[in-house]
């Protein structure tokens, strides 16, 4: 449900812009993925980033 909602949003119109990755270091996270995680936490009343990480890992199926 959250995936479908966020995937339909025009992220540029909402002011989200993907940061340009520097020549060194790791690339930035996808804005859509971060918004999905934020909405998940909001709906499930998760306020702690550590608990959000734990809940998301338990909820998401492994990819690959």
C-alpha positions as CSV (number, residue, x, y, z in Angstrom):
1,X,0.0,0.0,0.0
2,X,2.8,2.4,0.9
3,X,4.8,1.4,-2.1
4,X,1.9,2.1,-4.5
5,X,1.2,5.4,-2.9
6,X,4.8,6.7,-3.0
7,X,5.4,5.3,-6.5
8,X,2.5,7.4,-7.8
9,X,3.9,10.7,-6.3
10,X,5.8,13.2,-8.4
11,X,8.8,13.6,-6.2
12,X,10.2,16.6,-8.1
13,X,7.0,18.4,-7.7
14,X,7.1,17.8,-3.9
15,X,10.6,19.2,-3.7
16,X,12.6,16.0,-3.5
17,X,15.7,16.0,-5.5
18,X,18.3,13.3,-5.6
19,X,21.6,14.6,-4.4
20,X,24.5,14.4,-6.8
21,X,27.0,11.9,-5.4
22,X,30.5,13.2,-4.8
23,X,33.4,11.5,-6.6
24,X,34.4,9.7,-3.4
25,X,32.2,8.0,-0.8
26,X,29.0,6.2,-1.0
27,X,26.0,7.3,-3.1
28,X,22.9,8.8,-1.3
29,X,19.8,6.8,-0.5
30,X,16.9,6.9,-2.9
31,X,14.4,9.6,-1.8
32,X,11.4,7.3,-2.5
33,X,12.8,4.6,-0.3
34,X,13.4,7.0,2.6
35,X,9.8,8.4,2.3
36,X,8.4,4.9,2.3
37,X,10.4,4.1,5.5
38,X,9.2,7.4,7.1
39,X,5.5,6.7,6.3
40,X,5.9,3.1,7.5
41,X,7.2,4.4,10.8
42,X,4.4,7.0,11.1
43,X,1.6,4.5,10.5
44,X,3.1,2.0,13.0
45,X,4.0,4.6,15.6
46,X,7.7,3.9,15.5
47,X,9.6,6.8,16.8
48,X,13.0,5.3,17.3
49,X,15.3,4.9,14.3
50,X,16.8,1.7,15.9
51,X,13.3,0.2,16.3
52,X,12.4,1.3,12.8
53,X,15.5,-0.5,11.4
54,X,14.6,-3.6,13.4
55,X,10.9,-3.6,12.4
56,X,11.7,-2.9,8.7
57,X,14.3,-5.8,8.6
58,X,11.7,-8.1,10.2
59,X,8.9,-7.0,7.8
60,X,10.8,-6.9,4.5
61,X,11.7,-10.1,2.7
62,X,15.3,-10.6,1.7
63,X,16.1,-9.3,-1.8
64,X,18.3,-11.5,-4.0
